[in-house]
Amino acid sequence: MQPTTTQSAPQQSGQGAPSDTSSTKVPPISGRYYGLMRSPRARRYGLELRIDVDARSATSPVMQCVSGDVYQVFELTWMTPLLSWRTYRYSWILDAPQVARADNELTISGPVRYWQGAHPATSVEIVVPQGKDAPGPAYVTLHIDGEEPAVYMCEWQSEAFRELGLEMDVCSSVNTPPLLPSFDTHTHPLRPADVPRRVLTIEECYRDAGVKMTIDPEHTVVDDSAPEFSAWSAAELHDAMERHFCRQRGVWPQWHLWCLIASRFEMNGVGGIMFDAAADYGGAGDCIERQGCAIFRQHSWFRDLAPTPRTEAQAAAARKYLYTCVHEMGHVFNCLHSWDKGRPDARSWMNYDWRYDRRNGSDSFWRAFRYQFDDAELVHLRHGDRSAVIMGGDPWGSGAYAEAPPEVLGQPPVELLLRSKGAFEFMEPVLVEFRLRNMAPVALELDAQLDPAFGGTVVTVRRPDGRTVAFEPLLCQIAEPELRALQPPGKGPAGLDRYSQNVLLSYGRWGYVFDEPGEYLVWAVYQGAGDMLIPSNVHRIRVGYPRSREAERLAQDYFSRETGVAQVLGGSSSPFLQKGMDTLQAVAEQFEDSPPGAHANLLLSRNLARPFFQIEDAKVVKARAAEPKQALALTVKALSQHKRDGATFTNLTYHTLRRTRADLMVAMREPEAARQELSLLVRDLRKQGVNAPVLDEIQAYAKSL
């Protein structure tokens, strides 16, 4: 369970205002300690203690918290040398410690709150001597109702509350200085007037946050010069992470993360992405969640990167490069976007500069941003439940959202409408149309990236058993807003006031969402400029029962992680997802005359429509060529099913099917056939009442072939 850390810190501990200890002659006591239990069970348990009550540095805020992780310690004393190990048990936090100073000794006390499980009421008393050198040891007494006090002696370890290793690898196409981001805070004029001048790096930014990040000095250079390879797909990045990073064997979770500096993503607007697909497929180690990310150096954000910035544009690029790296790594630590936690005005690494103040632009953010996480994020990074922070621990975004649709009073300027087929067969992917519509009397420019992976929409689902779950996408992408001008209603041709996008909701970080027959309720919130929140309607979806015993048997393989991840990635030729792709092939063959089979054939065809690249021996190689002829044959099966049952595909999915077929024909050097395909698409969509702007776009594309 991810903790909620919304408690306000005392005034002196806010961003950019650390406590002043200049009047003291002794070093601060804040930092990390570790020691064994002294009583009642000597050496049976260990305590990692994090004290955060005085300033570690002038740029690192104080959170006025104390936290601890309890481990069970095992020692084989009869062995020479002594063999010992420890196993993590649980974590606790002291939210508002009482601090008293006397005779160069600090006493910290208060009630303890446990993150998980049922525990007796507990309070803690910590006594820390202060000397001229390192502080401590810390004498810790936990007073537990009904039990003998637990006493630990914890030695000083480090000023850092957490420590981890970062492996950064780079593709040869972007292996030019600077590989690692670096930014002088005074090289760009857009900054707070009193921000101190210093050179920020990934390590320094996380040091301010209380995390010691050690970057591996060895960087594997991945040769990505393979013919035809121009951009990474999500499936290829996932495969790269499985093959490369997961060669590090060991038991997860671990304080270790991986970052690939890559060329570009297949969606041009994406500048960074966090991987979050668990991978218990075998063969590549026990990789779990929140392990790594990729930064795309060929993005326009980084066009002006230079080893030594000398112009304002170069300084802005250096700042954006650092920001993107710190932001994506923040996701790996389980930090959500600022607006996802109800703090859209946060001056934080986890906000978007262009979302902070849409009216005045991103300049407003940079004028106020002090290159820090906000207080709640700092509490999470330093003192959050270990399982919710460590890589490979709890799923990203757990426990983030409310369980009821938000209430709207008055008339918002934007409508978010969710709609779909309504009725889905068992094992049929659940695609929901998200439609934005301008309801204001003036034109509006809105972000059209409606997939939850971009952070602009939050989706909640109420299942047939009454449980309410947040839909958490597998990928988290940072990208430029895809701004689309929507005209006022009734102005100009019909349809210019709206924009629609299909969103796959079948599978997320918690697994399959629509895996049981019955009725589901789905709603979403569109998070627009500033703190604008636009809730959707509550959309009703019904999932049918299995058609046959054969369907019930196949469902055991279908509702697996491998199959779900393969669907989210749009198909994959990675061996780590082979089992899932084999299952989708079985669905396509056994249920060809049904919607599940038609959707499976469409996904398989789109996977074969493009080549698949892998990293082997630090080189990008083509693992499979595009197979347009086979892909086109699969689309014939999907199209035949739609002709039998016009409810198989919605207009948006039917558009995708016909456009896929046209693209395959172009790849086979049959442009006239592609134009005929698009002509049929226009004819059929016109019959369905699709608005003229959509038809015009299809016809313009046909003319361009």
Phi, psi and omega in degrees: 000128177281132181287157170258129185235073185254002181293134179286135176278159176302158188304322185287352183255011180288177183302132175072009181226065179292158180298148182266118178242018185297337182280348181268155179254006181244152181291159177295156178265351184295141180149198185249138180232159173211141177194169183263156176295137177260328175200153006276348181239087187304130175066008181278331181229153175238151181232122168266118188249134177237113181255130187221070186234353176215167192287128174275328178201170183290343184247009182244106183299155177262132185260356180051057178220157169226140180217163181210146172246130181257131179240147169268130186255136179238132179225131174258088188290341182278354179266149176235117000286168181301131176255125180218155175202169181223152181235128181296138180245302183196171181232153175221165180218143172251106190287319186227078185291145171268124185243126178234138181244134176200129175053054179054038181216132178254134175245125182242133183211164177152173181282140181267141173243127178271146182282322185221155174080172179261126181224149174296158176303134187222140170232160184230148172229127183235127178244123183235113173291144177246121178244190181281338180257224180292144179286172174093187002291162178265125177263116189246128176235119176260116179267110187247126181306128176079004182228162175290140180304142176263123186244131178233151167242115188247123179276149176299134179247310187192158172286344179278138179279330176226155174224141177204165178253144179237124175257119179243119177246162189220143175278145185299330182294340181235020182277066178230149179298143358270131176287313178261140182289146177208136185214124173277120188295346181253010180276349178238135184290338180279098182195159172299141186300328185258011180292132183292148178278125176196165179263119182263138173231175175303314182299318183291321179297319180282335173297317175302326180281356179093015183242125174271111182252120180255118182270127177301123182292342178271125180242114176293130177263117182267119179285107181251033182269013182302139177304144179077344182277122182229337183204151181273138169264164178299322180295320181289322177295319177299316179296320180298318179295317180299315183288319192269295186294323186282005170293342176284098182289161178144174182270127175267154006283162179219153172274073183204138177220162185235139177226130177254122173272105188249178182282284181209158178266160182294337171262114191302330185284349186278122178260341179199156182211142174257132175276139181214015181275119176296153188219076176261052184267348182088153174090345182228016182097173182265073182277134184249234185241162178055060181256325189198180183208171176226144176242134187255102189290338181274008174293150181300335178303326189252016184299325185263017179300136178218148179304320177232100182299131180236349179238166179296322179295320178292322177295319179297321179294319178297318178297317181293324179296314177297313180303315183295319179296311182296320180299308182294322177291330174299322175298322180297330174280004179078028172269127177276173172296151183303317183289337177292339178256016177076023180233062184294343180260016180291137176265075192227156172303336186268002173267170172257134180300325183277347177268340187299318181208087184296331184292319184254001176085178184292342179303326181298322180294311185292332177291336184252342188286129182255018176061051181217161163282158178280173188300316182296322178292322178296320176298318178297310183297320185273321193232001182295165176308127184308319182294333181275349184250315187295143178298133182085008179269231182296152177300151180296135173079014183295138176069030189268340194234163180286166185253013179223147178299137179292147179271141179242130174243134183090191184245105178290156183282350183228141175251132170249115182249129172256133175206158182201191174299331182090311180246125181238143175283160176300131182073012174270131179299138182267106176253127182241133176279125173258118182240121172268138178221131178285124178248004183270161180282000179233161178294143179236144175252114187237151176287122185265009176276094188263350178293132180303341179298337179269356175085000184272344177230143177243127186245137178233142183230131172258119186277168181301331180277005178093349179288142177251128183232147173275132175280119181246117181292157180288328184248148175235117188242135172256126186210161173298146175295138176267083187286133180229129180278120177251127183281160176299151179300136177083000180259119178079191181301149180299139175103347180284351181266006187217163176212135182236151178211138175280136178232126178278120182246007186298319191224134178220197185295336179271002183104202180290138181266319185251061186256004179233141174298147178136191186258134178239149172244132183233134172217163184216164174231125175269126184254100186269205184301140179061233181254025180288125177238126180240104179282150179270179167289165172268115186260133183262132179230137177240132177253127184281176179273159178304143181290327189204174175296326178299319178294321179297320179293317181291334182299332180297325177276326183295315183273058178238164180297319182299316181290319179297314180297319179301320179292317181297323181280001180073028184093154182203147174254018177287138177297338180287345178243015184299320181298319179294319179293324177297322178294318178295326175296320179295320177298316181298322183279316186281335183233042182300329183265036180213163178303317178303319179293320180296316179294322178296319178296322179295316179296315179298322180292319180293328176294318181284346185290340179232154178291163179237131183245146178227161173264120175229124182052048177060032178219135176284122180233153178280111179279333180205135176281161173297144183232071186298325181295313178294320180297319180296323178297323178291324179293331177299318179295318179294319180293322179298319179295321179294326177292326177289322183223101184295351178270001181299311181242142170284173180303319182294318180288323176298321175301314179300318181298308182294321179294322176299316179298318179297318179296322178295321178294322176297318179297332178270010178062046177232066185296327180294320176297322179296319179295322177295322178298316180290329176295320176295322179298314179299316180301313185290320180291326177298320178298330181274002177082020179293141187291155186302319182302324178292316180295322179297321181295319179296316181294323177295321178295318179299319180294333183282347183287000000 
